Amino acid sequence: MLYIQPGKPTQNAYIERVNRTARHEWLDMHLFHSVAHAQLLATQWLWSYNNERPNTAIGGIPPRWLLQAA
């Protein structure tokens, strides 16, 4: 279980970064017609975020490339 104490910005940095990225790359780019539509677009964005976007922590390559090379 993740516990974040109020008033400790360093503990919230990762969550704030993910929230900002989701807001800029997903929420701000779409108009949702229903909850199901929002869930579909969220699932598609999350898959792309976790598999296709370059990740600087692993040398600026998409994680999928790293898995294929293994």
C-alpha positions as a Markdown table, in Angstrom:
| # | Residue | x | y | z |
|---|---|---|---|---|
| 1 | Met | 0.0 | 0.0 | 0.0 |
| 2 | Leu | 1.3 | 3.4 | -1.0 |
| 3 | Tyr | 1.2 | 6.0 | 1.7 |
| 4 | Ile | 2.0 | 9.6 | 0.9 |
| 5 | Gln | 2.2 | 12.2 | 3.8 |
| 6 | Pro | 0.7 | 15.6 | 3.1 |
| 7 | Gly | 3.2 | 18.4 | 2.8 |
| 8 | Lys | 6.1 | 16.3 | 1.5 |
| 9 | Pro | 6.5 | 17.3 | -2.1 |
| 10 | Thr | 9.4 | 14.8 | -2.8 |
| 11 | Gln | 7.1 | 11.9 | -2.1 |
| 12 | Asn | 4.5 | 13.2 | -4.5 |
| 13 | Ala | 6.9 | 14.0 | -7.4 |
| 14 | Tyr | 6.4 | 10.8 | -9.2 |
| 15 | Ile | 2.6 | 10.9 | -8.9 |
| 16 | Glu | 2.5 | 14.5 | -10.0 |
| 17 | Arg | 4.6 | 13.7 | -13.1 |
| 18 | Val | 2.4 | 10.9 | -14.2 |
| 19 | Asn | -0.7 | 13.1 | -13.6 |
| 20 | Arg | 0.8 | 15.9 | -15.6 |
| 21 | Thr | 1.7 | 13.6 | -18.5 |
| 22 | Ala | -1.7 | 12.0 | -18.5 |
| 23 | Arg | -3.4 | 15.4 | -18.5 |
| 24 | His | -1.2 | 16.8 | -21.4 |
| 25 | Glu | -1.1 | 13.6 | -23.5 |
| 26 | Trp | -4.6 | 12.2 | -23.0 |
| 27 | Leu | -7.1 | 14.3 | -21.2 |
| 28 | Asp | -6.4 | 17.6 | -23.0 |
| 29 | Met | -6.5 | 16.0 | -26.4 |
| 30 | His | -9.9 | 14.3 | -26.4 |
| 31 | Leu | -13.6 | 15.0 | -26.0 |
| 32 | Phe | -15.2 | 12.0 | -24.4 |
| 33 | His | -18.7 | 10.9 | -25.5 |
| 34 | Ser | -19.2 | 8.5 | -22.6 |
| 35 | Val | -17.4 | 6.8 | -19.7 |
| 36 | Ala | -16.8 | 3.8 | -21.9 |
| 37 | His | -15.2 | 6.0 | -24.5 |
| 38 | Ala | -12.9 | 7.6 | -21.9 |
| 39 | Gln | -11.9 | 4.2 | -20.6 |
| 40 | Leu | -11.1 | 2.9 | -24.1 |
| 41 | Leu | -8.9 | 6.0 | -24.8 |
| 42 | Ala | -7.3 | 5.7 | -21.4 |
| 43 | Thr | -6.4 | 2.0 | -22.0 |
| 44 | Gln | -4.9 | 2.8 | -25.4 |
| 45 | Trp | -2.9 | 5.7 | -24.1 |
| 46 | Leu | -1.6 | 3.7 | -21.1 |
| 47 | Trp | -0.5 | 0.9 | -23.4 |
| 48 | Ser | 1.3 | 3.3 | -25.7 |
| 49 | Tyr | 2.9 | 5.2 | -22.7 |
| 50 | Asn | 4.2 | 1.9 | -21.2 |
| 51 | Asn | 5.4 | 0.3 | -24.5 |
| 52 | Glu | 6.0 | 2.7 | -27.3 |
| 53 | Arg | 7.3 | 6.0 | -26.0 |
| 54 | Pro | 11.0 | 6.5 | -25.6 |
| 55 | Asn | 12.1 | 6.1 | -22.0 |
| 56 | Thr | 15.2 | 8.1 | -20.9 |
| 57 | Ala | 15.8 | 5.7 | -18.0 |
| 58 | Ile | 16.7 | 2.9 | -20.5 |
| 59 | Gly | 18.7 | 5.0 | -23.0 |
| 60 | Gly | 15.9 | 6.8 | -24.8 |
| 61 | Ile | 14.4 | 3.7 | -26.5 |
| 62 | Pro | 10.9 | 2.4 | -26.2 |
| 63 | Pro | 10.6 | -0.4 | -23.6 |
| 64 | Arg | 9.2 | -2.8 | -26.2 |
| 65 | Trp | 12.5 | -2.5 | -28.1 |
| 66 | Leu | 14.4 | -3.5 | -24.9 |
| 67 | Leu | 12.1 | -6.5 | -24.4 |
| 68 | Gln | 12.6 | -7.7 | -28.0 |
| 69 | Ala | 16.4 | -7.4 | -27.7 |
| 70 | Ala | 16.4 | -9.6 | -24.6 |
